[in-house]
Amino acid sequence: MASASSANLNAVRETMDVLLEISRLLNTGLDMESLSICVRLCEQGINPEALSSVIKELRKASETLKAPENCTN
Amino acid sequence: SSSITELLTALCDSSLAGVSWKRRALGGVSREAFHKALKKRAYGTLLSKLFQDGVKAPATSGPSSPPRNRVLMICFDLRVAGCREEAERLEELLETLPEGAASGLSELDSVLELLVHLAGSSPPPPPCF
């Protein structure tokens, strides 16, 4: 039982590593933390297209906050 | 496992990484207020998409190709654009990616679809010297 769950954990880790590299090559802008959150949201049944719109909106909103800060630096 | 609400909050948190709140607080923007506005925006986008999905006519939506095929289409585009190494690495990774239960994830195709939708949404990393 314990070995089955650790095997599954290893499978998840390996899959996440591959997904992160695919994500980097596609220039999605996701880091491991946000990718893990997205994976869990997809597993909760959130539509991937809707989720991509949410991520783009959040980026737009936080960029407006970061922009003046970058100018002053 | 976390709820959708907790995960969306975590997504908002991660999008605010790197913002200096000390300086912001002086300008009248508090972390709490901005976080609340971000969450409102996230839910608004999510709900508007849900309603759009509801009114979509079946004839116009059509069957979409599987996400793995769409990644392969991106590989083709990369080759055409002269990025042969990236295209080959992407194909290699796609072959390495386990399918179904072997991946340990229940919604691997949805995650791939998300990556396809986000492709090119961020600038490429600066070259290393």
N, CA and C atoms of all chains as a GROMACS GRO file, in nm:
protein
  606
    1MET      N    1   0.083  -0.121   0.000
    1MET     CA    2   0.000   0.000   0.000
    1MET      C    3   0.087   0.126   0.000
    2ALA      N    4   0.187   0.127   0.095
    2ALA     CA    5   0.276   0.242   0.104
    2ALA      C    6   0.360   0.256  -0.021
    3SER      N    7   0.405   0.141  -0.076
    3SER     CA    8   0.488   0.147  -0.196
    3SER      C    9   0.407   0.195  -0.316
    4ALA      N   10   0.276   0.158  -0.317
    4ALA     CA   11   0.190   0.204  -0.428
    4ALA      C   12   0.174   0.355  -0.424
    5SER      N   13   0.156   0.411  -0.304
    5SER     CA   14   0.138   0.556  -0.295
    5SER      C   15   0.268   0.630  -0.325
    6SER      N   16   0.382   0.571  -0.285
    6SER     CA   17   0.509   0.638  -0.316
    6SER      C   18   0.540   0.628  -0.465
    7ALA      N   19   0.496   0.519  -0.528
    7ALA     CA   20   0.514   0.507  -0.673
    7ALA      C   21   0.431   0.612  -0.745
    8ASN      N   22   0.309   0.635  -0.694
    8ASN     CA   23   0.222   0.737  -0.754
    8ASN      C   24   0.281   0.876  -0.735
    9LEU      N   25   0.341   0.899  -0.616
    9LEU     CA   26   0.403   1.028  -0.588
    9LEU      C   27   0.520   1.054  -0.684
   10ASN      N   28   0.597   0.947  -0.707
   10ASN     CA   29   0.709   0.959  -0.803
   10ASN      C   30   0.658   0.989  -0.943
   11ALA      N   31   0.547   0.923  -0.981
   11ALA     CA   32   0.489   0.946  -1.114
   11ALA      C   33   0.444   1.090  -1.127
   12VAL      N   34   0.380   1.144  -1.021
   12VAL     CA   35   0.334   1.283  -1.024
   12VAL      C   36   0.453   1.378  -1.038
   13ARG      N   37   0.559   1.351  -0.959
   13ARG     CA   38   0.679   1.436  -0.963
   13ARG      C   39   0.740   1.438  -1.104
   14GLU      N   40   0.754   1.318  -1.161
   14GLU     CA   41   0.813   1.310  -1.296
   14GLU      C   42   0.727   1.383  -1.398
   15THR      N   43   0.595   1.362  -1.389
   15THR     CA   44   0.503   1.429  -1.483
   15THR      C   45   0.511   1.580  -1.468
   16MET      N   46   0.518   1.627  -1.342
   16MET     CA   47   0.524   1.772  -1.318
   16MET      C   48   0.654   1.831  -1.374
   17ASP      N   49   0.765   1.757  -1.361
   17ASP     CA   50   0.893   1.806  -1.416
   17ASP      C   51   0.884   1.821  -1.568
   18VAL      N   52   0.822   1.719  -1.633
   18VAL     CA   53   0.809   1.725  -1.780
   18VAL      C   54   0.715   1.840  -1.818
   19LEU      N   55   0.605   1.853  -1.744
   19LEU     CA   56   0.509   1.961  -1.775
   19LEU      C   57   0.573   2.099  -1.759
   20LEU      N   58   0.659   2.113  -1.655
   20LEU     CA   59   0.724   2.243  -1.633
   20LEU      C   60   0.818   2.277  -1.748
   21GLU      N   61   0.889   2.176  -1.797
   21GLU     CA   62   0.980   2.204  -1.909
   21GLU      C   63   0.902   2.236  -2.037
   22ILE      N   64   0.792   2.164  -2.058
   22ILE     CA   65   0.706   2.196  -2.174
   22ILE      C   66   0.655   2.340  -2.161
   23SER      N   67   0.612   2.373  -2.039
   23SER     CA   68   0.560   2.507  -2.011
   23SER      C   69   0.664   2.615  -2.041
   24ARG      N   70   0.790   2.588  -2.002
   24ARG     CA   71   0.898   2.685  -2.028
   24ARG      C   72   0.923   2.701  -2.177
   25LEU      N   73   0.925   2.588  -2.249
   25LEU     CA   74   0.948   2.595  -2.393
   25LEU      C   75   0.836   2.670  -2.465
   26LEU      N   76   0.715   2.661  -2.409
   26LEU     CA   77   0.601   2.729  -2.471
   26LEU      C   78   0.589   2.875  -2.425
   27ASN      N   79   0.679   2.918  -2.337
   27ASN     CA   80   0.676   3.055  -2.282
   27ASN      C   81   0.539   3.090  -2.222
   28THR      N   82   0.493   3.004  -2.134
   28THR     CA   83   0.363   3.028  -2.070
   28THR      C   84   0.375   3.124  -1.952
   29GLY      N   85   0.497   3.140  -1.899
   29GLY     CA   86   0.517   3.228  -1.784
   29GLY      C   87   0.480   3.164  -1.650
   30LEU      N   88   0.453   3.033  -1.651
   30LEU     CA   89   0.418   2.966  -1.525
   30LEU      C   90   0.543   2.912  -1.457
   31ASP      N   91   0.554   2.933  -1.325
   31ASP     CA   92   0.662   2.868  -1.250
   31ASP      C   93   0.604   2.741  -1.186
   32MET      N   94   0.689   2.667  -1.113
   32MET     CA   95   0.642   2.540  -1.058
   32MET      C   96   0.523   2.559  -0.963
   33GLU      N   97   0.528   2.668  -0.885
   33GLU     CA   98   0.420   2.691  -0.788
   33GLU      C   99   0.286   2.715  -0.860
   34SER      N  100   0.288   2.808  -0.957
   34SER     CA  101   0.162   2.837  -1.024
   34SER      C  102   0.116   2.720  -1.112
   35LEU      N  103   0.212   2.644  -1.166
   35LEU     CA  104   0.175   2.526  -1.245
   35LEU      C  105   0.104   2.424  -1.155
   36SER      N  106   0.157   2.403  -1.035
   36SER     CA  107   0.095   2.307  -0.942
   36SER      C  108  -0.047   2.350  -0.906
   37ILE      N  109  -0.065   2.482  -0.885
   37ILE     CA  110  -0.200   2.532  -0.853
   37ILE      C  111  -0.294   2.506  -0.972
   38CYS      N  112  -0.243   2.532  -1.092
   38CYS     CA  113  -0.325   2.513  -1.213
   38CYS      C  114  -0.362   2.366  -1.231
   39VAL      N  115  -0.267   2.276  -1.205
   39VAL     CA  116  -0.294   2.133  -1.218
   39VAL      C  117  -0.407   2.095  -1.124
   40ARG      N  118  -0.401   2.147  -1.000
   40ARG     CA  119  -0.505   2.112  -0.903
   40ARG      C  120  -0.639   2.174  -0.940
   41LEU      N  121  -0.637   2.295  -0.998
   41LEU     CA  122  -0.763   2.356  -1.044
   41LEU      C  123  -0.824   2.276  -1.158
   42CYS      N  124  -0.739   2.226  -1.249
   42CYS     CA  125  -0.788   2.143  -1.360
   42CYS      C  126  -0.849   2.014  -1.303
   43GLU      N  127  -0.784   1.960  -1.200
   43GLU     CA  128  -0.835   1.836  -1.139
   43GLU      C  129  -0.966   1.860  -1.065
   44GLN      N  130  -0.992   1.987  -1.031
   44GLN     CA  131  -1.120   2.021  -0.965
   44GLN      C  132  -1.228   2.048  -1.070
   45GLY      N  133  -1.192   2.037  -1.198
   45GLY     CA  134  -1.292   2.051  -1.303
   45GLY      C  135  -1.300   2.188  -1.367
   46ILE      N  136  -1.204   2.277  -1.336
   46ILE     CA  137  -1.206   2.410  -1.400
   46ILE      C  138  -1.167   2.396  -1.547
   47ASN      N  139  -1.243   2.462  -1.634
   47ASN     CA  140  -1.218   2.459  -1.777
   47ASN      C  141  -1.082   2.524  -1.808
   48PRO      N  142  -0.992   2.453  -1.880
   48PRO     CA  143  -0.857   2.508  -1.903
   48PRO      C  144  -0.855   2.641  -1.979
   49GLU      N  145  -0.950   2.659  -2.071
   49GLU     CA  146  -0.953   2.784  -2.147
   49GLU      C  147  -0.992   2.900  -2.054
   50ALA      N  148  -1.091   2.874  -1.968
   50ALA     CA  149  -1.133   2.976  -1.871
   50ALA      C  150  -1.018   3.007  -1.775
   51LEU      N  151  -0.946   2.903  -1.734
   51LEU     CA  152  -0.835   2.923  -1.642
   51LEU      C  153  -0.724   3.006  -1.707
   52SER      N  154  -0.700   2.981  -1.837
   52SER     CA  155  -0.596   3.060  -1.905
   52SER      C  156  -0.637   3.208  -1.908
   53SER      N  157  -0.767   3.235  -1.926
   53SER     CA  158  -0.814   3.374  -1.927
   53SER      C  159  -0.794   3.438  -1.789
   54VAL      N  160  -0.822   3.359  -1.684
   54VAL     CA  161  -0.803   3.410  -1.547
   54VAL      C  162  -0.657   3.447  -1.525
   55ILE      N  163  -0.566   3.359  -1.567
   55ILE     CA  164  -0.422   3.384  -1.548
   55ILE      C  165  -0.379   3.511  -1.623
   56LYS      N  166  -0.427   3.526  -1.747
   56LYS     CA  167  -0.391   3.646  -1.825
   56LYS      C  168  -0.445   3.773  -1.760
   57GLU      N  169  -0.568   3.764  -1.707
   57GLU     CA  170  -0.628   3.880  -1.638
   57GLU      C  171  -0.548   3.917  -1.514
   58LEU      N  172  -0.511   3.814  -1.435
   58LEU     CA  173  -0.433   3.840  -1.313
   58LEU      C  174  -0.299   3.903  -1.346
   59ARG      N  175  -0.238   3.855  -1.456
   59ARG     CA  176  -0.109   3.914  -1.498
   59ARG      C  177  -0.125   4.059  -1.535
   60LYS      N  178  -0.233   4.089  -1.612
   60LYS     CA  179  -0.258   4.227  -1.654
   60LYS      C  180  -0.272   4.316  -1.532
   61ALA      N  181  -0.353   4.268  -1.435
   61ALA     CA  182  -0.379   4.347  -1.315
   61ALA      C  183  -0.253   4.368  -1.233
   62SER      N  184  -0.173   4.264  -1.215
   62SER     CA  185  -0.054   4.280  -1.131
   62SER      C  186   0.056   4.357  -1.205
   63GLU      N  187   0.055   4.353  -1.339
   63GLU     CA  188   0.152   4.433  -1.416
   63GLU      C  189   0.130   4.582  -1.394
   64THR      N  190   0.002   4.622  -1.384
   64THR     CA  191  -0.027   4.764  -1.363
   64THR      C  192   0.031   4.810  -1.229
   65LEU      N  193   0.034   4.716  -1.136
   65LEU     CA  194   0.088   4.749  -1.003
   65LEU      C  195   0.241   4.751  -1.005
   66LYS      N  196   0.299   4.663  -1.086
   66LYS     CA  197   0.445   4.653  -1.090
   66LYS      C  198   0.508   4.760  -1.179
   67ALA      N  199   0.432   4.807  -1.281
   67ALA     CA  200   0.489   4.899  -1.381
   67ALA      C  201   0.549   5.027  -1.323
   68PRO      N  202   0.474   5.104  -1.242
   68PRO     CA  203   0.534   5.228  -1.190
   68PRO      C  204   0.653   5.201  -1.100
   69GLU      N  205   0.647   5.084  -1.031
   69GLU     CA  206   0.756   5.045  -0.943
   69GLU      C  207   0.884   5.022  -1.023
   70ASN      N  208   0.867   4.955  -1.140
   70ASN     CA  209   0.983   4.929  -1.226
   70ASN      C  210   1.044   5.057  -1.279
   71CYS      N  211   0.954   5.158  -1.304
   71CYS     CA  212   1.004   5.285  -1.358
   71CYS      C  213   1.090   5.357  -1.256
   72THR      N  214   1.049   5.346  -1.127
   72THR     CA  215   1.124   5.418  -1.024
   72THR      C  216   1.255   5.349  -0.992
   73ASN      N  217   1.264   5.216  -1.017
   73ASN     CA  218   1.388   5.142  -0.987
   73ASN      C  219   1.497   5.170  -1.087
   74SER      N  220  -0.634   1.776  -0.031
   74SER     CA  221  -0.664   1.854  -0.151
   74SER      C  222  -0.736   1.983  -0.112
   75SER      N  223  -0.713   2.092  -0.188
   75SER     CA  224  -0.770   2.222  -0.156
   75SER      C  225  -0.895   2.248  -0.239
   76SER      N  226  -0.975   2.343  -0.191
   76SER     CA  227  -1.096   2.379  -0.264
   76SER      C  228  -1.061   2.477  -0.376
   77ILE      N  229  -1.157   2.498  -0.467
   77ILE     CA  230  -1.134   2.592  -0.578
   77ILE      C  231  -1.107   2.732  -0.522
   78THR      N  232  -1.182   2.771  -0.417
   78THR     CA  233  -1.163   2.903  -0.356
   78THR      C  234  -1.020   2.920  -0.304
   79GLU      N  235  -0.971   2.818  -0.233
   79GLU     CA  236  -0.834   2.826  -0.179
   79GLU      C  237  -0.731   2.831  -0.291
   80LEU      N  238  -0.756   2.752  -0.397
   80LEU     CA  239  -0.660   2.748  -0.508
   80LEU      C  240  -0.657   2.880  -0.583
   81LEU      N  241  -0.775   2.943  -0.601
   81LEU     CA  242  -0.778   3.073  -0.670
   81LEU      C  243  -0.709   3.181  -0.586
   82THR      N  244  -0.726   3.170  -0.454
   82THR     CA  245  -0.656   3.264  -0.364
   82THR      C  246  -0.505   3.246  -0.379
   83ALA      N  247  -0.461   3.120  -0.384
   83ALA     CA  248  -0.318   3.092  -0.399
   83ALA      C  249  -0.266   3.144  -0.534
   84LEU      N  250  -0.350   3.135  -0.638
   84LEU     CA  251  -0.311   3.184  -0.771
   84LEU      C  252  -0.295   3.337  -0.768
   85CYS      N  253  -0.387   3.404  -0.699
   85CYS     CA  254  -0.377   3.551  -0.684
   85CYS      C  255  -0.248   3.585  -0.608
   86ASP      N  256  -0.220   3.511  -0.501
   86ASP     CA  257  -0.098   3.534  -0.422
   86ASP      C  258   0.026   3.522  -0.508
   87SER      N  259   0.029   3.414  -0.590
   87SER     CA  260   0.150   3.391  -0.670
   87SER      C  261   0.166   3.498  -0.777
   88SER      N  262   0.054   3.557  -0.824
   88SER     CA  263   0.068   3.663  -0.926
   88SER      C  264   0.118   3.794  -0.864
   89LEU      N  265   0.113   3.803  -0.732
   89LEU     CA  266   0.160   3.925  -0.665
   89LEU      C  267   0.304   3.911  -0.613
   90ALA      N  268   0.366   3.800  -0.645
   90ALA     CA  269   0.504   3.779  -0.599
   90ALA      C  270   0.595   3.886  -0.658
   91GLY      N  271   0.679   3.942  -0.577
   91GLY     CA  272   0.775   4.042  -0.628
   91GLY      C  273   0.729   4.185  -0.614
   92VAL      N  274   0.606   4.208  -0.563
   92VAL     CA  275   0.558   4.345  -0.544
   92VAL      C  276   0.602   4.393  -0.406
   93SER      N  277   0.662   4.513  -0.402
   93SER     CA  278   0.706   4.568  -0.274
   93SER      C  279   0.588   4.640  -0.208
   94TRP      N  280   0.534   4.580  -0.101
   94TRP     CA  281   0.414   4.637  -0.037
   94TRP      C  282   0.447   4.751   0.058
   95LYS      N  283   0.571   4.759   0.103
   95LYS     CA  284   0.609   4.869   0.192
   95LYS      C  285   0.589   5.002   0.120
   96ARG      N  286   0.643   5.008  -0.002
   96ARG     CA  287   0.635   5.129  -0.081
   96ARG      C  288   0.490   5.154  -0.126
   97ARG      N  289   0.420   5.041  -0.160
   97ARG     CA  290   0.282   5.052  -0.207
   97ARG      C  291   0.191   5.112  -0.100
   98ALA      N  292   0.213   5.068   0.025
   98ALA     CA  293   0.128   5.114   0.135
   98ALA      C  294   0.134   5.266   0.148
   99LEU      N  295   0.252   5.323   0.119
   99LEU     CA  296   0.267   5.469   0.124
   99LEU      C  297   0.186   5.536   0.014
  100GLY      N  298   0.173   5.468  -0.098
  100GLY     CA  299   0.096   5.524  -0.210
  100GLY      C  300  -0.053   5.499  -0.197
  101GLY      N  301  -0.095   5.440  -0.090
  101GLY     CA  302  -0.238   5.418  -0.066
  101GLY      C  303  -0.293   5.288  -0.117
  102VAL      N  304  -0.207   5.201  -0.170
  102VAL     CA  305  -0.255   5.072  -0.218
  102VAL      C  306  -0.214   4.965  -0.116
  103SER      N  307  -0.312   4.909  -0.050
  103SER     CA  308  -0.277   4.806   0.048
  103SER      C  309  -0.285   4.669  -0.018
  104ARG      N  310  -0.208   4.576   0.038
  104ARG     CA  311  -0.205   4.440  -0.016
  104ARG      C  312  -0.344   4.376  -0.011
  105GLU      N  313  -0.413   4.399   0.100
  105GLU     CA  314  -0.545   4.338   0.120
  105GLU      C  315  -0.644   4.387   0.014
  106ALA      N  316  -0.643   4.521  -0.008
  106ALA     CA  317  -0.737   4.579  -0.104
  106ALA      C  318  -0.708   4.528  -0.245
  107PHE      N  319  -0.579   4.522  -0.277
  107PHE     CA  320  -0.545   4.478  -0.413
  107PHE      C  321  -0.574   4.329  -0.431
  108HIS      N  322  -0.548   4.253  -0.326
  108HIS     CA  323  -0.575   4.109  -0.331
  108HIS      C  324  -0.724   4.082  -0.352
  109LYS      N  325  -0.805   4.163  -0.283
  109LYS     CA  326  -0.951   4.150  -0.295
  109LYS      C  327  -0.994   4.183  -0.439
  110ALA      N  328  -0.935   4.290  -0.495
  110ALA     CA  329  -0.969   4.330  -0.632
  110ALA      C  330  -0.926   4.222  -0.732
  111LEU      N  331  -0.810   4.160  -0.705
  111LEU     CA  332  -0.762   4.054  -0.794
  111LEU      C  333  -0.857   3.934  -0.793
  112LYS      N  334  -0.902   3.898  -0.672
  112LYS     CA  335  -0.992   3.784  -0.659
  112LYS      C  336  -1.124   3.811  -0.731
  113LYS      N  337  -1.171   3.936  -0.719
  113LYS     CA  338  -1.296   3.975  -0.786
  113LYS      C  339  -1.279   3.960  -0.938
  114ARG      N  340  -1.162   4.003  -0.986
  114ARG     CA  341  -1.133   3.996  -1.129
  114ARG      C  342  -1.124   3.850  -1.175
  115ALA      N  343  -1.061   3.766  -1.092
  115ALA     CA  344  -1.045   3.624  -1.126
  115ALA      C  345  -1.182   3.556  -1.136
  116TYR      N  346  -1.267   3.580  -1.035
  116TYR     CA  347  -1.400   3.519  -1.037
  116TYR      C  348  -1.483   3.574  -1.153
  117GLY      N  349  -1.471   3.704  -1.178
  117GLY     CA  350  -1.545   3.766  -1.288
  117GLY      C  351  -1.510   3.702  -1.421
  118THR      N  352  -1.380   3.681  -1.445
  118THR     CA  353  -1.333   3.620  -1.570
  118THR      C  354  -1.384   3.476  -1.580
  119LEU      N  355  -1.371   3.404  -1.470
  119LEU     CA  356  -1.412   3.263  -1.468
  119LEU      C  357  -1.561   3.250  -1.497
  120LEU      N  358  -1.641   3.334  -1.432
  120LEU     CA  359  -1.787   3.326  -1.450
  120LEU      C  360  -1.829   3.371  -1.590
  121SER      N  361  -1.764   3.476  -1.641
  121SER     CA  362  -1.801   3.522  -1.776
  121SER      C  363  -1.772   3.414  -1.878
  122LYS      N  364  -1.663   3.338  -1.856
  122LYS     CA  365  -1.628   3.229  -1.947
  122LYS      C  366  -1.732   3.117  -1.939
  123LEU      N  367  -1.779   3.092  -1.816
  123LEU     CA  368  -1.879   2.986  -1.798
  123LEU      C  369  -2.005   3.020  -1.876
  124PHE      N  370  -2.046   3.150  -1.868
  124PHE     CA  371  -2.168   3.190  -1.937
  124PHE      C  372  -2.147   3.186  -2.088
  125GLN      N  373  -2.028   3.222  -2.134
  125GLN     CA  374  -1.999   3.215  -2.278
  125GLN      C  375  -2.009   3.072  -2.326
  126ASP      N  376  -1.957   2.977  -2.244
  126ASP     CA  377  -1.961   2.836  -2.280
  126ASP      C  378  -2.106   2.788  -2.293
  127GLY      N  379  -2.193   2.846  -2.206
  127GLY     CA  380  -2.333   2.804  -2.206
  127GLY      C  381  -2.408   2.847  -2.330
  128VAL      N  382  -2.372   2.963  -2.388
  128VAL     CA  383  -2.444   3.012  -2.505
  128VAL      C  384  -2.380   2.972  -2.638
  129LYS      N  385  -2.266   2.907  -2.630
  129LYS     CA  386  -2.196   2.866  -2.752
  129LYS      C  387  -2.279   2.765  -2.832
  130ALA      N  388  -2.300   2.791  -2.960
  130ALA     CA  389  -2.376   2.697  -3.041
  130ALA      C  390  -2.288   2.577  -3.074
  131PRO      N  391  -2.345   2.455  -3.070
  131PRO     CA  392  -2.265   2.336  -3.096
  131PRO      C  393  -2.204   2.335  -3.236
  132ALA      N  394  -2.276   2.396  -3.334
  132ALA     CA  395  -2.226   2.395  -3.471
  132ALA      C  396  -2.097   2.476  -3.485
  133THR      N  397  -2.086   2.588  -3.409
  133THR     CA  398  -1.968   2.673  -3.424
  133THR      C  399  -1.851   2.625  -3.338
  134SER      N  400  -1.884   2.557  -3.226
  134SER     CA  401  -1.773   2.515  -3.138
  134SER      C  402  -1.691   2.405  -3.202
  135GLY      N  403  -1.756   2.305  -3.263
  135GLY     CA  404  -1.688   2.199  -3.336
  135GLY      C  405  -1.595   2.115  -3.250
  136PRO      N  406  -1.554   1.998  -3.299
  136PRO     CA  407  -1.462   1.916  -3.220
  136PRO      C  408  -1.321   1.973  -3.227
  137SER      N  409  -1.259   1.994  -3.113
  137SER     CA  410  -1.122   2.047  -3.117
  137SER      C  411  -1.025   1.930  -3.113
  138SER      N  412  -0.905   1.952  -3.170
  138SER     CA  413  -0.807   1.844  -3.174
  138SER      C  414  -0.752   1.819  -3.035
  139PRO      N  415  -0.706   1.695  -3.008
  139PRO     CA  416  -0.651   1.664  -2.876
  139PRO      C  417  -0.532   1.754  -2.844
  140PRO      N  418  -0.513   1.789  -2.717
  140PRO     CA  419  -0.404   1.882  -2.681
  140PRO      C  420  -0.266   1.835  -2.725
  141ARG      N  421  -0.241   1.703  -2.726
  141ARG     CA  422  -0.109   1.654  -2.770
  141ARG      C  423  -0.085   1.692  -2.916
  142ASN      N  424  -0.192   1.681  -2.998
  142ASN     CA  425  -0.178   1.719  -3.139
  142ASN      C  426  -0.154   1.869  -3.154
  143ARG      N  427  -0.215   1.946  -3.064
  143ARG     CA  428  -0.196   2.092  -3.071
  143ARG      C  429  -0.054   2.130  -3.032
  144VAL      N  430   0.005   2.056  -2.939
  144VAL     CA  431   0.146   2.080  -2.905
  144VAL      C  432   0.233   2.045  -3.026
  145LEU      N  433   0.197   1.935  -3.095
  145LEU     CA  434   0.273   1.897  -3.214
  145LEU      C  435   0.263   2.004  -3.324
  146MET      N  436   0.145   2.069  -3.330
  146MET     CA  437   0.129   2.178  -3.428
  146MET      C  438   0.222   2.295  -3.392
  147ILE      N  439   0.236   2.320  -3.261
  147ILE     CA  440   0.327   2.426  -3.216
  147ILE      C  441   0.471   2.388  -3.253
  148CYS      N  442   0.505   2.258  -3.240
  148CYS     CA  443   0.639   2.211  -3.280
  148CYS      C  444   0.663   2.243  -3.427
  149PHE      N  445   0.561   2.218  -3.509
  149PHE     CA  446   0.572   2.247  -3.653
  149PHE      C  447   0.597   2.396  -3.675
  150ASP      N  448   0.519   2.479  -3.604
  150ASP     CA  449   0.535   2.626  -3.616
  150ASP      C  450   0.676   2.669  -3.575
  151LEU      N  451   0.727   2.605  -3.466
  151LEU     CA  452   0.862   2.639  -3.419
  151LEU      C  453   0.966   2.605  -3.527
  152ARG      N  454   0.948   2.489  -3.591
  152ARG     CA  455   1.041   2.448  -3.698
  152ARG      C  456   1.039   2.549  -3.812
  153VAL      N  457   0.916   2.588  -3.851
  153VAL     CA  458   0.900   2.684  -3.961
  153VAL      C  459   0.969   2.816  -3.925
  154ALA      N  460   0.961   2.851  -3.794
  154ALA     CA  461   1.022   2.977  -3.748
  154ALA      C  462   1.173   2.964  -3.727
  155GLY      N  463   1.228   2.847  -3.755
  155GLY     CA  464   1.373   2.827  -3.744
  155GLY      C  465   1.420   2.783  -3.606
  156CYS      N  466   1.326   2.751  -3.515
  156CYS     CA  467   1.365   2.707  -3.380
  156CYS      C  468   1.363   2.553  -3.374
  157ARG      N  469   1.455   2.492  -3.449
  157ARG     CA  470   1.456   2.345  -3.462
  157ARG      C  471   1.483   2.275  -3.329
  158GLU      N  472   1.581   2.328  -3.253
  158GLU     CA  473   1.618   2.264  -3.126
  158GLU      C  474   1.501   2.261  -3.028
  159GLU      N  475   1.430   2.374  -3.017
  159GLU     CA  476   1.316   2.384  -2.926
  159GLU      C  477   1.206   2.287  -2.970
  160ALA      N  478   1.184   2.280  -3.104
  160ALA     CA  479   1.080   2.191  -3.156
  160ALA      C  480   1.113   2.045  -3.124
  161GLU      N  481   1.240   2.009  -3.142
  161GLU     CA  482   1.281   1.870  -3.115
  161GLU      C  483   1.268   1.836  -2.967
  162ARG      N  484   1.308   1.931  -2.881
  162ARG     CA  485   1.299   1.908  -2.736
  162ARG      C  486   1.153   1.893  -2.692
  163LEU      N  487   1.067   1.976  -2.753
  163LEU     CA  488   0.924   1.971  -2.720
  163LEU      C  489   0.864   1.836  -2.761
  164GLU      N  490   0.902   1.788  -2.879
  164GLU     CA  491   0.852   1.657  -2.926
  164GLU      C  492   0.901   1.546  -2.834
  165GLU      N  493   1.028   1.559  -2.795
  165GLU     CA  494   1.090   1.460  -2.706
  165GLU      C  495   1.014   1.455  -2.571
  166LEU      N  496   0.985   1.574  -2.518
  166LEU     CA  497   0.914   1.582  -2.389
  166LEU      C  498   0.774   1.525  -2.400
  167LEU      N  499   0.710   1.549  -2.513
  167LEU     CA  500   0.574   1.499  -2.534
  167LEU      C  501   0.574   1.346  -2.537
  168GLU      N  502   0.681   1.289  -2.594
  168GLU     CA  503   0.692   1.142  -2.597
  168GLU      C  504   0.718   1.087  -2.457
  169THR      N  505   0.794   1.164  -2.376
  169THR     CA  506   0.828   1.121  -2.240
  169THR      C  507   0.707   1.126  -2.148
  170LEU      N  508   0.616   1.220  -2.180
  170LEU     CA  509   0.502   1.244  -2.091
  170LEU      C  510   0.413   1.119  -2.085
  171PRO      N  511   0.399   1.060  -1.965
  171PRO     CA  512   0.316   0.940  -1.956
  171PRO      C  513   0.169   0.972  -1.983
  172GLU      N  514   0.095   0.871  -2.030
  172GLU     CA  515  -0.047   0.893  -2.059
  172GLU      C  516  -0.134   0.831  -1.952
  173GLY      N  517  -0.251   0.887  -1.933
  173GLY     CA  518  -0.352   0.830  -1.842
  173GLY      C  519  -0.305   0.818  -1.699
  174ALA      N  520  -0.340   0.705  -1.636
  174ALA     CA  521  -0.312   0.685  -1.493
  174ALA      C  522  -0.162   0.681  -1.464
  175ALA      N  523  -0.081   0.643  -1.563
  175ALA     CA  524   0.064   0.634  -1.542
  175ALA      C  525   0.125   0.770  -1.508
  176SER      N  526   0.056   0.878  -1.546
  176SER     CA  527   0.108   1.013  -1.518
  176SER      C  528   0.088   1.052  -1.372
  177GLY      N  529  -0.002   0.984  -1.304
  177GLY     CA  530  -0.034   1.020  -1.165
  177GLY      C  531  -0.132   1.136  -1.157
  178LEU      N  532  -0.167   1.195  -1.271
  178LEU     CA  533  -0.263   1.307  -1.274
  178LEU      C  534  -0.392   1.263  -1.342
  179SER      N  535  -0.504   1.310  -1.289
  179SER     CA  536  -0.631   1.267  -1.347
  179SER      C  537  -0.674   1.352  -1.467
  180GLU      N  538  -0.616   1.474  -1.478
  180GLU     CA  539  -0.660   1.564  -1.585
  180GLU      C  540  -0.540   1.614  -1.668
  181LEU      N  541  -0.456   1.522  -1.708
  181LEU     CA  542  -0.334   1.562  -1.780
  181LEU      C  543  -0.367   1.636  -1.911
  182ASP      N  544  -0.468   1.588  -1.984
  182ASP     CA  545  -0.504   1.654  -2.110
  182ASP      C  546  -0.551   1.798  -2.088
  183SER      N  547  -0.624   1.821  -1.978
  183SER     CA  548  -0.669   1.958  -1.946
  183SER      C  549  -0.550   2.048  -1.918
  184VAL      N  550  -0.450   1.993  -1.847
  184VAL     CA  551  -0.330   2.073  -1.815
  184VAL      C  552  -0.256   2.107  -1.945
  185LEU      N  553  -0.244   2.008  -2.034
  185LEU     CA  554  -0.178   2.035  -2.163
  185LEU      C  555  -0.255   2.140  -2.242
  186GLU      N  556  -0.387   2.131  -2.236
  186GLU     CA  557  -0.470   2.230  -2.307
  186GLU      C  558  -0.447   2.370  -2.250
  187LEU      N  559  -0.435   2.377  -2.118
  187LEU     CA  560  -0.407   2.506  -2.053
  187LEU      C  561  -0.274   2.563  -2.104
  188LEU      N  562  -0.172   2.477  -2.111
  188LEU     CA  563  -0.040   2.522  -2.156
  188LEU      C  564  -0.046   2.572  -2.301
  189VAL      N  565  -0.128   2.504  -2.384
  189VAL     CA  566  -0.143   2.546  -2.523
  189VAL      C  567  -0.209   2.685  -2.528
  190HIS      N  568  -0.311   2.706  -2.443
  190HIS     CA  569  -0.379   2.836  -2.440
  190HIS      C  570  -0.286   2.948  -2.391
  191LEU      N  571  -0.192   2.912  -2.303
  191LEU     CA  572  -0.101   3.014  -2.247
  191LEU      C  573   0.028   3.029  -2.330
  192ALA      N  574   0.045   2.945  -2.430
  192ALA     CA  575   0.168   2.948  -2.510
  192ALA      C  576   0.194   3.087  -2.566
  193GLY      N  577   0.316   3.136  -2.544
  193GLY     CA  578   0.355   3.267  -2.598
  193GLY      C  579   0.300   3.385  -2.520
  194SER      N  580   0.235   3.360  -2.407
  194SER     CA  581   0.176   3.470  -2.330
  194SER      C  582   0.280   3.542  -2.244
  195SER      N  583   0.400   3.486  -2.239
  195SER     CA  584   0.507   3.547  -2.160
  195SER      C  585   0.631   3.562  -2.249
  196PRO      N  586   0.710   3.667  -2.229
  196PRO     CA  587   0.829   3.681  -2.315
  196PRO      C  588   0.930   3.570  -2.290
  197PRO      N  589   1.003   3.528  -2.393
  197PRO     CA  590   1.104   3.423  -2.373
  197PRO      C  591   1.213   3.470  -2.278
  198PRO      N  592   1.275   3.377  -2.203
  198PRO     CA  593   1.381   3.418  -2.109
  198PRO      C  594   1.499   3.477  -2.183
  199PRO      N  595   1.570   3.573  -2.120
  199PRO     CA  596   1.686   3.633  -2.187
  199PRO      C  597   1.795   3.527  -2.209
  200PRO      N  598   1.869   3.537  -2.319
  200PRO     CA  599   1.973   3.438  -2.344
  200PRO      C  600   2.084   3.443  -2.240
  201CYS      N  601   2.141   3.327  -2.206
  201CYS     CA  602   2.249   3.322  -2.108
  201CYS      C  603   2.382   3.352  -2.177
  202PHE      N  604   2.466   3.428  -2.109
  202PHE     CA  605   2.598   3.459  -2.164
  202PHE      C  606   2.706   3.391  -2.082
   0.00000   0.00000   0.00000
